[in-house]
Amino acid sequence: MLAWAIAERRPAALLLFDLDRFKEVNDTAGHQAGDRVLQAFCDLVGASIRPADLFGRLGGEEFGYLLTDASMAQALQTAERLRRDFAAISFPDLVINPTVSVGVAMASEAGRNLSALLAVADRALYRAKADGRNRVAPAPLVLVEGKGGEIVRRTAERPAVVPAPIAG
């Protein structure tokens, strides 16, 4: 699917999800409760995917969602909606309500293969976790500059939230 999107010059985004404090859910409420949390998350995402998209479990409590024909803005909007909707699900038998962190990367910014896209989305996910969990973080913006006929790629961190200007 990714190869097709790149070959057809269509935008593609990868949302990388990691359920926050999932080990704590398993340790305090048991693996059956953890299974219910995983199933609820899969049901939520499964109800919203389009026929051309791909969603799957990567392992443990980590999932990937490949969106084709989606801009970064659309991917961030989708990720935020899913994050918010998952946080709103009630799990009465749990002490903590599960949440999800999301890293979002664009195939055009990550390179031309799945492993590169996963690595970029994973760095964004790590930033979402480090910034406090239960949030969406975009991948670093890749700037492409022409210099003597060469293409140079650099990354610059894009803030997850743009701070308001300081008055004064």
DSSP file with accessible surface (Angstrom, degrees, kcal/mol):
  #  RESIDUE AA STRUCTURE BP1 BP2  ACC     N-H-->O    O-->H-N    N-H-->O    O-->H-N    TCO  KAPPA ALPHA  PHI   PSI    X-CA   Y-CA   Z-CA
    1    1 A M     >        0   0   91      0, 0.0     4,-2.3     0, 0.0     5,-0.1   0.000 360.0 360.0 360.0 -42.8    0.0    0.0    0.0
    2    2 A L  H  >  +     0   0   16      2,-0.2     4,-2.6     1,-0.2     5,-0.2   0.926 360.0  51.1 -65.7 -44.0    2.8    2.4    0.9
    3    3 A A  H  > S+     0   0   76      1,-0.2     4,-2.8     2,-0.2    -1,-0.2   0.905 110.5  50.1 -60.5 -40.8    4.7    1.5   -2.3
    4    4 A W  H  > S+     0   0  117      2,-0.2     4,-2.5     1,-0.2    -1,-0.2   0.937 110.2  49.5 -61.9 -47.5    1.6    2.2   -4.3
    5    5 A A  H  <>S+     0   0    0     -4,-2.3     5,-3.2     1,-0.2     4,-0.2   0.917 113.9  45.6 -60.3 -42.3    1.0    5.6   -2.7
    6    6 A I  H ><5S+     0   0   26     -4,-2.6     3,-1.3     3,-0.2    -1,-0.2   0.937 113.2  49.2 -67.2 -44.9    4.6    6.6   -3.3
    7    7 A A  H 3<5S+     0   0   74     -4,-2.8    -2,-0.2     1,-0.3    -1,-0.2   0.873 115.1  44.5 -62.7 -35.3    4.6    5.4   -6.9
    8    8 A E  T 3<5S-     0   0  113     -4,-2.5    -1,-0.3    -5,-0.2    -2,-0.2   0.381 111.8-121.8 -89.1   2.8    1.3    7.2   -7.6
    9    9 A R  T < 5 +     0   0  223     -3,-1.3    -3,-0.2    -4,-0.2    -4,-0.1   0.870  61.3 148.9  56.4  41.7    2.6   10.3   -5.8
   10   10 A R      < -     0   0  108     -5,-3.2    -1,-0.2    -6,-0.2    -2,-0.1  -0.837  52.5-107.0-103.4 142.9   -0.3   10.2   -3.3
   11   11 A P        -     0   0   58      0, 0.0    58,-2.3     0, 0.0    59,-0.6  -0.402  38.8-176.2 -68.9 143.0    0.1   11.4    0.2
   12   12 A A  E     -A   68   0A   1     56,-0.2    95,-3.0    57,-0.2    96,-0.4  -0.996   6.2-165.7-141.2 138.5    0.3    8.7    2.9
   13   13 A A  E     -AB  67 106A   0     54,-2.8    54,-3.0    -2,-0.4     2,-0.5  -0.941   9.6-147.9-125.1 146.1    0.5    9.1    6.6
   14   14 A L  E     -AB  66 105A   8     91,-3.1    91,-2.2    -2,-0.4     2,-0.6  -0.972   6.6-163.0-114.3 124.3    1.4    6.6    9.4
   15   15 A L  E     -AB  65 104A   0     50,-2.6    50,-2.1    -2,-0.5     2,-0.6  -0.937   7.4-162.7-101.7 122.9   -0.2    6.9   12.8
   16   16 A L  E     -AB  64 103A   2     87,-3.1    87,-2.6    -2,-0.6     2,-0.4  -0.948   9.4-165.5-110.4 118.1    1.7    5.0   15.4
   17   17 A F  E     -AB  63 102A   0     46,-3.0    46,-2.2    -2,-0.6     2,-0.4  -0.841  12.9-178.4-106.2 142.9   -0.3    4.3   18.5
   18   18 A D  E     -AB  62 101A  22     83,-2.2    83,-2.5    -2,-0.4     2,-0.3  -0.975  29.0-126.8-138.8 123.0    0.9    3.1   21.9
   19   19 A L  E >   - B   0 100A   1     42,-2.0     3,-1.0    -2,-0.4    81,-0.3  -0.547  32.6-120.6 -71.2 126.8   -1.6    2.5   24.8
   20   20 A D  T 3  S-     0   0    3     79,-2.5    79,-0.5    -2,-0.3    -1,-0.1  -0.457  83.5  -5.8 -72.9 136.8   -0.4    4.5   27.8
   21   21 A R  T 3> S+     0   0  116     -2,-0.2     4,-1.4     1,-0.1    -1,-0.2   0.800  79.9 152.2  52.7  37.0    0.4    2.6   31.0
   22   22 A F  H <>  +     0   0   13     -3,-1.0     4,-2.3     1,-0.2     5,-0.2   0.887  67.4  57.5 -66.2 -36.5   -0.9   -0.7   29.5
   23   23 A K  H  > S+     0   0  141      1,-0.2     4,-3.0     2,-0.2    -1,-0.2   0.907 103.7  54.3 -60.0 -38.5    1.4   -2.8   31.8
   24   24 A E  H  > S+     0   0   80      2,-0.2     4,-2.3     1,-0.2     5,-0.3   0.884 105.8  52.6 -63.6 -37.2   -0.2   -1.1   34.8
   25   25 A V  H  X>S+     0   0    1     -4,-1.4     4,-2.6     2,-0.2     5,-0.6   0.957 113.5  43.0 -61.5 -49.8   -3.6   -2.2   33.5
   26   26 A N  H  X5S+     0   0   25     -4,-2.3     4,-1.3     1,-0.2    -2,-0.2   0.906 115.8  48.7 -62.3 -42.2   -2.5   -5.8   33.2
   27   27 A D  H  <5S+     0   0  104     -4,-3.0    -1,-0.2    -5,-0.2    -2,-0.2   0.837 121.7  32.3 -69.9 -34.3   -0.7   -5.8   36.5
   28   28 A T  H  <5S+     0   0   87     -4,-2.3    -2,-0.2    -5,-0.2    -1,-0.2   0.805 134.6  22.2 -94.3 -32.8   -3.5   -4.3   38.5
   29   29 A A  H  <5S-     0   0   39     -4,-2.6     4,-0.4    -5,-0.3    -3,-0.2   0.497 108.2-111.5-114.5  -9.8   -6.7   -5.6   36.8
   30   30 A G     X< -     0   0   28     -4,-1.3     4,-1.8    -5,-0.6     3,-0.3  -0.058  34.3 -72.9  97.5 163.8   -5.3   -8.7   35.0
   31   31 A H  H  > S+     0   0  128      1,-0.2     4,-2.6     2,-0.2     5,-0.1   0.777 125.5  61.1 -69.5 -27.0   -4.8   -9.8   31.4
   32   32 A Q  H  > S+     0   0  152      2,-0.2     4,-1.9     1,-0.2    -1,-0.2   0.915 106.1  47.4 -65.6 -39.5   -8.5  -10.2   30.7
   33   33 A A  H  > S+     0   0    1     -4,-0.4     4,-2.1    -3,-0.3    -2,-0.2   0.912 111.0  52.0 -65.1 -41.6   -9.0   -6.5   31.5
   34   34 A G  H  X S+     0   0    0     -4,-1.8     4,-2.5     1,-0.2    -2,-0.2   0.909 107.4  52.5 -60.5 -40.0   -6.0   -5.7   29.3
   35   35 A D  H  X S+     0   0   97     -4,-2.6     4,-2.6     1,-0.2    -1,-0.2   0.892 107.3  52.1 -62.8 -38.7   -7.6   -7.7   26.5
   36   36 A R  H  X S+     0   0  115     -4,-1.9     4,-2.5     2,-0.2    -1,-0.2   0.895 109.5  49.9 -64.8 -37.6  -10.8   -5.7   26.9
   37   37 A V  H  X S+     0   0    0     -4,-2.1     4,-2.3     2,-0.2    -2,-0.2   0.941 111.8  47.7 -65.6 -46.1   -8.8   -2.5   26.6
   38   38 A L  H  X S+     0   0   13     -4,-2.5     4,-2.6     1,-0.2    -2,-0.2   0.927 113.2  48.6 -59.8 -44.1   -7.1   -3.8   23.4
   39   39 A Q  H  X S+     0   0  110     -4,-2.6     4,-2.8     1,-0.2    -2,-0.2   0.910 109.7  51.7 -64.7 -40.9  -10.4   -4.9   21.9
   40   40 A A  H  X S+     0   0   21     -4,-2.5     4,-2.3     2,-0.2    -1,-0.2   0.909 111.1  47.9 -62.9 -41.6  -12.1   -1.5   22.7
   41   41 A F  H  X S+     0   0    0     -4,-2.3     4,-2.5     2,-0.2     5,-0.3   0.944 112.9  47.6 -64.5 -45.3   -9.2    0.3   21.0
   42   42 A C  H  X S+     0   0   36     -4,-2.6     4,-3.1     1,-0.2    -2,-0.2   0.897 111.6  50.9 -63.2 -39.7   -9.4   -1.9   17.9
   43   43 A D  H  X S+     0   0   96     -4,-2.8     4,-1.7     2,-0.2    -1,-0.2   0.915 110.4  50.2 -63.0 -42.1  -13.2   -1.6   17.7
   44   44 A L  H  < S+     0   0   35     -4,-2.3     4,-0.5    -5,-0.2    -2,-0.2   0.955 117.4  37.8 -61.3 -51.6  -12.9    2.2   17.9
   45   45 A V  H >X S+     0   0    0     -4,-2.5     3,-1.8     1,-0.2     4,-1.0   0.931 113.2  57.4 -68.5 -42.5  -10.3    2.5   15.2
   46   46 A G  H 3< S+     0   0   38     -4,-3.1     3,-0.3     1,-0.3    -1,-0.2   0.828 101.8  56.6 -58.3 -31.8  -11.9   -0.3   13.1
   47   47 A A  T 3< S+     0   0   91     -4,-1.7    -1,-0.3     1,-0.2    -2,-0.2   0.664 112.7  41.5 -74.2 -14.1  -15.1    1.6   13.0
   48   48 A S  T <4 S+     0   0   31     -3,-1.8    -1,-0.2    -4,-0.5    -2,-0.2   0.519  84.9 110.0-113.0  -6.6  -13.4    4.7   11.5
   49   49 A I     <  -     0   0   61     -4,-1.0    18,-0.0    -3,-0.3     6,-0.0  -0.417  61.2-131.5 -75.1 147.4  -11.0    3.3    8.9
   50   50 A R    >   -     0   0  100     -2,-0.1     3,-2.0     1,-0.1    -1,-0.1  -0.566  28.0-104.7 -89.1 160.3  -11.7    3.8    5.2
   51   51 A P  T 3  S+     0   0  141      0, 0.0    -1,-0.1     0, 0.0    -2,-0.1   0.817 120.6  51.0 -56.7 -30.1  -11.5    0.9    2.7
   52   52 A A  T 3  S+     0   0   54     16,-0.1     2,-0.1     2,-0.0    17,-0.0   0.482  97.1  88.2 -87.9  -2.0   -8.2    2.1    1.3
   53   53 A D    <   -     0   0   11     -3,-2.0     2,-0.4    14,-0.1    14,-0.2  -0.480  65.2-142.6 -94.0 167.9   -6.6    2.4    4.8
   54   54 A L  E     +C   66   0A 101     12,-2.1    12,-3.1    -2,-0.1     2,-0.4  -0.996  17.0 178.3-135.0 129.4   -4.7   -0.3    6.7
   55   55 A F  E     +C   65   0A  41     -2,-0.4     2,-0.3    10,-0.2    10,-0.2  -0.989  14.4 148.6-130.6 137.4   -4.8   -0.8   10.5
   56   56 A G  E     -C   64   0A  31      8,-2.3     8,-2.7    -2,-0.4     2,-0.5  -0.994  46.7 -98.4-163.0 162.6   -3.0   -3.5   12.5
   57   57 A R  E     -C   63   0A 146     -2,-0.3     6,-0.3     6,-0.2     3,-0.1  -0.727  23.6-170.1 -85.7 128.6   -1.3   -4.5   15.7
   58   58 A L  E     -     0   0A  89      4,-2.6     2,-0.2    -2,-0.5     5,-0.2   0.695  63.4 -57.0 -90.6 -22.5    2.4   -4.2   15.6
   59   59 A G  E >  S-C   62   0A  39      3,-1.4     3,-2.7     1,-0.2    -1,-0.3  -0.583  99.3  -4.4 150.7 145.7    3.0   -6.0   18.9
   60   60 A G  T 3  S-     0   0   39      1,-0.3    -1,-0.2    -2,-0.2   -42,-0.0  -0.254 130.6 -22.2  55.4-120.9    2.0   -5.7   22.5
   61   61 A E  T 3  S+     0   0   57    -42,-0.1   -42,-2.0    -3,-0.1     2,-0.4   0.002 112.6 107.4-110.8  27.2    0.0   -2.5   22.9
   62   62 A E  E <   +AC  18  59A  53     -3,-2.7    -4,-2.6   -44,-0.2    -3,-1.4  -0.905  43.2 178.7-112.4 134.9    1.4   -0.8   19.7
   63   63 A F  E     -AC  17  57A   2    -46,-2.2   -46,-3.0    -2,-0.4     2,-0.4  -0.934  16.1-147.4-133.1 153.6   -0.7   -0.3   16.6
   64   64 A G  E     -AC  16  56A   8     -8,-2.7    -8,-2.3    -2,-0.3     2,-0.4  -0.945   6.7-170.0-123.3 145.7   -0.1    1.2   13.2
   65   65 A Y  E     -AC  15  55A   4    -50,-2.1   -50,-2.6    -2,-0.4     2,-0.6  -0.950   7.7-160.9-136.9 109.0   -2.7    3.0   10.9
   66   66 A L  E     -AC  14  54A  14    -12,-3.1   -12,-2.1    -2,-0.4     2,-0.5  -0.856   8.5-167.5 -96.2 118.1   -1.6    3.8    7.3
   67   67 A L  E     -A   13   0A   5    -54,-3.0   -54,-2.8    -2,-0.6     3,-0.4  -0.924   3.4-158.1-105.8 128.0   -3.8    6.5    5.8
   68   68 A T  E    S+A   12   0A   2     -2,-0.5   -56,-0.2   -56,-0.2     3,-0.1  -0.705  74.2  21.0-100.6 158.1   -3.6    7.1    2.0
   69   69 A D  S    S+     0   0   65    -58,-2.3     2,-0.4    -2,-0.3    -1,-0.2   0.900  95.5 127.3  52.7  45.0   -4.7   10.3    0.3
   70   70 A A        -     0   0    1    -59,-0.6    -1,-0.2    -3,-0.4     2,-0.1  -0.998  51.2-142.0-133.5 133.5   -4.3   12.2    3.6
   71   71 A S     >  -     0   0   48     -2,-0.4     4,-2.7    -3,-0.1     5,-0.2  -0.328  36.0-101.3 -80.1 171.3   -2.4   15.3    4.4
   72   72 A M  H  > S+     0   0   21      1,-0.2     4,-2.9     2,-0.2     5,-0.2   0.924 125.2  53.2 -60.3 -41.4   -0.5   15.9    7.6
   73   73 A A  H  > S+     0   0   69      1,-0.2     4,-2.3     2,-0.2    -1,-0.2   0.924 110.8  45.6 -61.3 -43.2   -3.4   18.1    8.8
   74   74 A Q  H  > S+     0   0   94      2,-0.2     4,-2.5     1,-0.2    -1,-0.2   0.899 113.2  50.1 -66.7 -40.0   -5.9   15.3    8.1
   75   75 A A  H  X S+     0   0    0     -4,-2.7     4,-2.7     2,-0.2    -2,-0.2   0.919 111.7  47.9 -64.8 -42.7   -3.7   12.7    9.7
   76   76 A L  H  X S+     0   0   48     -4,-2.9     4,-2.7     2,-0.2     5,-0.2   0.899 111.4  51.0 -64.4 -39.5   -3.3   14.8   12.9
   77   77 A Q  H  X S+     0   0  138     -4,-2.3     4,-2.4    -5,-0.2    -2,-0.2   0.928 112.0  46.7 -63.7 -44.0   -7.1   15.5   13.0
   78   78 A T  H  X S+     0   0   21     -4,-2.5     4,-2.5     2,-0.2     5,-0.2   0.936 113.5  48.8 -62.4 -46.5   -7.8   11.7   12.7
   79   79 A A  H  X S+     0   0    0     -4,-2.7     4,-2.7     1,-0.2    -2,-0.2   0.922 112.2  48.0 -61.3 -44.3   -5.2   10.9   15.4
   80   80 A E  H  X S+     0   0   67     -4,-2.7     4,-2.8     2,-0.2     5,-0.2   0.907 111.0  50.8 -65.6 -40.9   -6.6   13.5   17.7
   81   81 A R  H  X S+     0   0   78     -4,-2.4     4,-2.9    -5,-0.2     5,-0.2   0.942 113.4  45.2 -62.1 -45.7  -10.2   12.3   17.2
   82   82 A L  H  X S+     0   0    0     -4,-2.5     4,-2.4     2,-0.2     5,-0.2   0.907 113.4  50.2 -66.1 -39.8   -9.2    8.7   18.0
   83   83 A R  H  X S+     0   0   35     -4,-2.7     4,-2.2    -5,-0.2    17,-0.2   0.955 114.4  44.1 -60.8 -49.4   -7.1    9.8   21.0
   84   84 A R  H  X S+     0   0  121     -4,-2.8     4,-1.2     1,-0.2    -2,-0.2   0.928 114.1  49.1 -63.4 -45.0   -9.9   11.8   22.4
   85   85 A D  H  < S+     0   0   57     -4,-2.9     4,-0.5    -5,-0.2    -1,-0.2   0.877 111.3  49.7 -66.0 -36.3  -12.6    9.1   21.7
   86   86 A F  H >< S+     0   0    0     -4,-2.4     3,-1.4     1,-0.2    -1,-0.2   0.921 107.5  53.6 -68.4 -41.2  -10.5    6.4   23.3
   87   87 A A  H 3< S+     0   0   25     -4,-2.2    -1,-0.2     1,-0.3    -2,-0.2   0.790 105.0  57.3 -62.7 -25.6   -9.9    8.5   26.4
   88   88 A A  T 3< S+     0   0   81     -4,-1.2     2,-0.3    -5,-0.2    -1,-0.3   0.608  80.9 105.2 -82.8 -11.7  -13.7    8.9   26.7
   89   89 A I    <   -     0   0   49     -3,-1.4     2,-0.4    -4,-0.5    -3,-0.0  -0.538  68.6-136.0 -71.9 132.0  -14.3    5.2   26.9
   90   90 A S        -     0   0   92     -2,-0.3     3,-0.1     7,-0.1    -2,-0.1  -0.759  20.5-174.2 -93.5 132.9  -15.2    4.1   30.4
   91   91 A F    >   -     0   0   21     -2,-0.4     3,-2.1     3,-0.1    -2,-0.0  -0.850   5.1-172.9-121.7  88.3  -13.7    1.0   31.9
   92   92 A P  T 3  S+     0   0  119      0, 0.0    -1,-0.1     0, 0.0     5,-0.0   0.763  80.1  57.2 -59.2 -26.2  -15.5    0.6   35.3
   93   93 A D  T 3  S+     0   0   79     -3,-0.1     2,-0.4   -60,-0.0   -60,-0.1   0.466  93.7  86.0 -85.7   2.0  -13.3   -2.2   36.5
   94   94 A L    <   -     0   0   21     -3,-2.1    -3,-0.1     1,-0.1   -69,-0.1  -0.815  65.4-149.8-107.7 144.1  -10.1   -0.3   36.1
   95   95 A V  S    S+     0   0  137     -2,-0.4     2,-0.4   -70,-0.1    -1,-0.1   0.879  91.6  38.8 -72.4 -40.2   -8.5    2.1   38.6
   96   96 A I  S    S-     0   0   44    -75,-0.1    -1,-0.1   -72,-0.0    -5,-0.0  -0.864  86.1-125.5-110.9 145.4   -7.0    4.2   35.8
   97   97 A N        -     0   0   68     -2,-0.4    -7,-0.1    -7,-0.0   -10,-0.0  -0.815  34.4-118.9 -88.9 124.3   -8.7    5.0   32.5
   98   98 A P        -     0   0    3      0, 0.0     2,-0.3     0, 0.0    -9,-0.1  -0.290  34.3-177.9 -63.8 146.1   -6.5    3.9   29.6
   99   99 A T        -     0   0   23    -79,-0.5   -79,-2.5   -11,-0.1     2,-0.4  -0.809  15.4-132.5-131.7 176.3   -5.3    6.6   27.1
  100  100 A V  E     -B   19   0A   0    -81,-0.3     2,-0.4    -2,-0.3   -81,-0.2  -0.986   3.3-149.9-136.6 142.9   -3.2    6.4   23.9
  101  101 A S  E     -B   18   0A   0    -83,-2.5   -83,-2.2    -2,-0.4     2,-0.4  -0.875  19.0-158.6-107.3 148.0   -0.3    8.4   22.6
  102  102 A V  E     -Bd  17 136A   0     33,-2.4    35,-2.7    -2,-0.4     2,-0.4  -0.992  13.4-163.5-135.4 132.3    0.1    8.9   18.9
  103  103 A G  E     -Bd  16 137A   0    -87,-2.6   -87,-3.1    -2,-0.4     2,-0.4  -0.938  15.8-160.2-109.5 135.8    3.1    9.7   16.6
  104  104 A V  E     +Bd  15 138A   0     33,-2.2    35,-2.7    -2,-0.4     2,-0.3  -0.972  13.5 171.5-123.0 130.2    2.2   10.9   13.1
  105  105 A A  E     -B   14   0A   0    -91,-2.2   -91,-3.1    -2,-0.4     2,-0.4  -0.985  25.3-134.2-136.6 147.3    4.6   10.8   10.1
  106  106 A M  E >>  -B   13   0A   9     -2,-0.3     4,-1.1   -93,-0.2     3,-0.9  -0.825  15.0-136.4 -99.1 138.2    4.2   11.5    6.4
  107  107 A A  H >> S+     0   0    5    -95,-3.0     4,-1.3    -2,-0.4     3,-0.6   0.886 105.5  58.1 -60.3 -37.0    5.7    9.1    3.9
  108  108 A S  H 34 S+     0   0   93    -96,-0.4    -1,-0.3     1,-0.2   -95,-0.1   0.782 111.2  42.4 -65.5 -24.9    6.9   12.0    1.8
  109  109 A E  H <4 S+     0   0   35     -3,-0.9    -1,-0.2     1,-0.1    -2,-0.2   0.609 114.4  50.5 -93.6 -15.6    8.9   13.3    4.8
  110  110 A A  H << S-     0   0   13     -4,-1.1     2,-0.3    -3,-0.6    -2,-0.2   0.579 110.1-103.0-102.2 -11.9   10.2   10.0    5.9
  111  111 A G     <  -     0   0   20     -4,-1.3    -1,-0.4    -5,-0.2    -2,-0.0  -0.786  46.8 -60.5 117.0-165.7   11.7    8.5    2.8
  112  112 A R  S    S+     0   0  173     -2,-0.3     2,-0.3    -3,-0.1    -1,-0.1   0.123 101.5  64.6-113.6  19.9   10.5    5.8    0.4
  113  113 A N  S  > S-     0   0   81     -6,-0.1     4,-2.0    -3,-0.1     5,-0.2  -0.975  77.3-116.7-143.2 162.6   10.2    2.7    2.5
  114  114 A L  H  > S+     0   0   96     -2,-0.3     4,-3.0     1,-0.2     5,-0.2   0.879 110.3  55.6 -64.9 -40.7    8.2    1.3    5.4
  115  115 A S  H  > S+     0   0   85      1,-0.2     4,-2.0     2,-0.2    -1,-0.2   0.909 109.8  46.9 -63.6 -37.9   11.1    0.9    7.9
  116  116 A A  H  > S+     0   0   27      2,-0.2     4,-2.2     1,-0.2    -1,-0.2   0.918 113.0  49.3 -67.0 -41.9   12.0    4.6    7.5
  117  117 A L  H  X S+     0   0    1     -4,-2.0     4,-2.6     1,-0.2     5,-0.2   0.923 111.2  49.5 -63.7 -43.3    8.4    5.7    7.9
  118  118 A L  H  X S+     0   0   56     -4,-3.0     4,-2.5     1,-0.2    -1,-0.2   0.901 109.8  51.8 -61.2 -41.0    8.1    3.5   11.0
  119  119 A A  H  X S+     0   0   42     -4,-2.0     4,-1.9    -5,-0.2    -2,-0.2   0.914 111.7  45.7 -64.1 -42.0   11.3    5.0   12.5
  120  120 A V  H  X S+     0   0   15     -4,-2.2     4,-1.8     2,-0.2    -2,-0.2   0.931 114.5  47.5 -67.8 -44.8   10.1    8.6   12.0
  121  121 A A  H  X S+     0   0    0     -4,-2.6     4,-2.6     1,-0.2    -2,-0.2   0.888 109.6  55.1 -63.4 -36.3    6.6    7.9   13.4
  122  122 A D  H  X S+     0   0   75     -4,-2.5     4,-2.8    -5,-0.2    -1,-0.2   0.889 105.3  51.7 -65.2 -39.5    8.3    6.1   16.4
  123  123 A R  H  X S+     0   0  130     -4,-1.9     4,-1.9     2,-0.2    -1,-0.2   0.912 111.2  48.1 -63.3 -39.6   10.4    9.2   17.2
  124  124 A A  H  X S+     0   0    0     -4,-1.8     4,-2.2     2,-0.2    -2,-0.2   0.919 111.4  50.4 -65.9 -41.3    7.2   11.3   17.1
  125  125 A L  H  X S+     0   0    5     -4,-2.6     4,-2.4     1,-0.2    -2,-0.2   0.918 107.8  53.2 -62.0 -43.2    5.5    8.7   19.4
  126  126 A Y  H  X S+     0   0  175     -4,-2.8     4,-2.8     1,-0.2    -1,-0.2   0.907 108.4  50.8 -58.5 -40.1    8.4    8.8   21.8
  127  127 A R  H  X S+     0   0   38     -4,-1.9     4,-2.2     2,-0.2    -1,-0.2   0.912 107.7  52.3 -65.4 -40.7    8.0   12.6   21.9
  128  128 A A  H  <>S+     0   0    0     -4,-2.2     5,-1.8     2,-0.2    -2,-0.2   0.917 112.7  45.6 -60.1 -42.4    4.3   12.3   22.7
  129  129 A K  H ><5S+     0   0   45     -4,-2.4     3,-1.6     1,-0.2    -2,-0.2   0.929 113.0  49.2 -65.4 -45.5    5.1    9.9   25.5
  130  130 A A  H 3<5S+     0   0   67     -4,-2.8    -2,-0.2     1,-0.3    -1,-0.2   0.813 104.7  59.7 -66.2 -28.8    7.9   12.1   26.9
  131  131 A D  T 3<5S-     0   0   81     -4,-2.2    -1,-0.3    -5,-0.2    -2,-0.2   0.358 137.2 -73.6 -82.9   4.4    5.7   15.2   26.8
  132  132 A G  T < 5 -     0   0   45     -3,-1.6    -3,-0.2    -5,-0.1    -2,-0.2   0.492  66.2-104.5 123.7   3.0    3.2   13.5   29.2
  133  133 A R  S   <S+     0   0   90     -5,-1.8     3,-0.1    -6,-0.2   -32,-0.1   0.116  92.3  75.0  68.3 172.4    1.3   10.8   27.3
  134  134 A N  S    S+     0   0   54      1,-0.2     2,-0.3   -51,-0.0   -33,-0.2   0.903  84.2 101.1  52.8  48.7   -2.3   11.0   26.0
  135  135 A R        -     0   0   91      2,-0.0   -33,-2.4   -36,-0.0     2,-0.4  -0.966  69.8-117.6-153.3 167.6   -1.3   13.3   23.2
  136  136 A V  E     -d  102   0A  19     -2,-0.3   -33,-0.2   -35,-0.2   -11,-0.1  -0.919  26.2-172.1-111.5 134.1   -0.6   13.4   19.5
  137  137 A A  E     -d  103   0A   0    -35,-2.7   -33,-2.2    -2,-0.4     2,-0.2  -0.995  15.9-137.7-129.2 128.5    2.9   14.5   18.2
  138  138 A P  E     -d  104   0A   8      0, 0.0    20,-0.2     0, 0.0   -33,-0.2  -0.504  30.1-105.6 -77.9 152.8    3.8   15.1   14.6
  139  139 A A        -     0   0    0    -35,-2.7   -18,-0.1    -2,-0.2     3,-0.1  -0.277  51.7 -75.8 -68.3 161.5    7.1   13.8   13.2
  140  140 A P        -     0   0    6      0, 0.0     2,-0.3     0, 0.0    17,-0.2  -0.301  52.1-110.9 -57.5 143.1    9.9   16.3   12.6
  141  141 A L  E     -E  156   0B  60     15,-1.8    15,-1.5    -3,-0.1     2,-0.6  -0.603  27.1-141.4 -76.2 132.9    9.4   18.4    9.5
  142  142 A V  E     -E  155   0B  26     -2,-0.3     2,-0.5    13,-0.2    13,-0.2  -0.875  11.4-157.2-100.1 124.5   11.9   17.5    6.7
  143  143 A L  E     -E  154   0B  66     11,-2.2    11,-1.3    -2,-0.6     2,-0.5  -0.874   2.7-158.6-101.1 129.5   13.2   20.5    4.8
  144  144 A V  E     +E  153   0B  84     -2,-0.5     2,-0.4     9,-0.2     9,-0.2  -0.940  14.5 179.8-112.0 122.8   14.6   19.8    1.3
  145  145 A E  E     -E  152   0B  83      7,-1.6     7,-1.8    -2,-0.5     2,-0.4  -0.960  25.4-130.9-124.3 139.9   17.0   22.3   -0.1
  146  146 A G  E     +E  151   0B  75     -2,-0.4     2,-0.3     5,-0.2     5,-0.2  -0.753  30.5 170.4 -86.4 131.8   18.7   22.4   -3.5
  147  147 A K  E >  S-E  150   0B 151      3,-1.9     3,-1.7    -2,-0.4    -2,-0.0  -0.850  73.0 -26.7-145.5 102.8   22.5   23.2   -3.1
  148  148 A G  T 3  S-     0   0   84     -2,-0.3     3,-0.1     1,-0.3    -2,-0.0   0.863 125.0 -51.3  61.6  33.7   24.6   22.8   -6.2
  149  149 A G  T 3  S+     0   0   83      1,-0.3    -1,-0.3     0, 0.0     2,-0.2   0.388 115.1 118.0  85.1  -4.7   22.2   20.3   -7.6
  150  150 A E  E <   -E  147   0B 126     -3,-1.7    -3,-1.9     2,-0.0     2,-0.6  -0.639  61.6-132.5 -94.6 154.1   22.2   18.2   -4.5
  151  151 A I  E     -E  146   0B 124     -2,-0.2     2,-0.5    -5,-0.2    -5,-0.2  -0.929  23.3-168.1-104.9 125.7   19.2   17.5   -2.3
  152  152 A V  E     -E  145   0B  47     -7,-1.8    -7,-1.6    -2,-0.6     2,-0.5  -0.946   4.2-158.0-115.7 131.9   19.9   18.0    1.4
  153  153 A R  E     +E  144   0B 136     -2,-0.5     2,-0.3    -9,-0.2    -9,-0.2  -0.940  16.0 169.1-112.4 132.2   17.5   16.8    4.1
  154  154 A R  E     -E  143   0B 124    -11,-1.3   -11,-2.2    -2,-0.5     2,-0.4  -0.953  23.0-135.9-132.6 155.5   17.5   18.3    7.6
  155  155 A T  E     -E  142   0B  95     -2,-0.3     2,-0.4   -13,-0.2   -13,-0.2  -0.867  15.3-175.4-113.4 148.6   15.0   17.9   10.3
  156  156 A A  E     -E  141   0B  47    -15,-1.5   -15,-1.8    -2,-0.4     2,-0.1  -0.987  33.6-112.1-138.1 128.5   13.6   20.5   12.6
  157  157 A E        -     0   0  117     -2,-0.4   -18,-0.1   -17,-0.2    -2,-0.0  -0.401  24.3-149.8 -64.0 132.8   11.3   19.6   15.5
  158  158 A R        -     0   0   59    -20,-0.2    -1,-0.1    -2,-0.1     4,-0.0  -0.914  23.9-119.2-100.4 123.7    7.7   20.8   15.0
  159  159 A P        -     0   0   74      0, 0.0     3,-0.1     0, 0.0   -22,-0.0  -0.354   7.8-138.2 -66.8 143.9    6.1   21.6   18.3
  160  160 A A  S    S+     0   0   40      1,-0.2     2,-0.4   -23,-0.1   -24,-0.1   0.866  95.8  23.6 -66.7 -35.9    3.0   19.6   19.1
  161  161 A V  S    S-     0   0  113    -24,-0.0    -1,-0.2    -3,-0.0   -24,-0.0  -0.998  82.6-133.5-131.8 130.5    1.4   22.8   20.5
  162  162 A V        -     0   0  119     -2,-0.4     2,-0.1    -3,-0.1    -4,-0.0  -0.724  28.7-127.6 -84.4 121.4    2.4   26.2   19.4
  163  163 A P        -     0   0  103      0, 0.0     3,-0.1     0, 0.0    -1,-0.0  -0.375  24.5-106.7 -68.8 149.5    2.7   28.5   22.4
  164  164 A A        -     0   0   84      1,-0.1     3,-0.0    -2,-0.1     2,-0.0  -0.442  42.9 -96.9 -70.7 147.5    0.9   31.8   22.5
  165  165 A P        -     0   0  126      0, 0.0     2,-0.5     0, 0.0    -1,-0.1  -0.342  38.9-111.6 -65.3 148.8    3.0   34.9   22.1
  166  166 A I        -     0   0  166     -3,-0.1     2,-0.2     2,-0.0     0, 0.0  -0.694  30.3-134.9 -84.2 125.9    4.0   36.6   25.3
  167  167 A A              0   0   98     -2,-0.5    -1,-0.0     1,-0.1    -3,-0.0  -0.532 360.0 360.0 -78.1 147.3    2.4   40.0   25.7
  168  168 A G              0   0  125     -2,-0.2    -1,-0.1     0, 0.0    -2,-0.0  -0.349 360.0 360.0 138.9 360.0    4.4   42.9   26.7
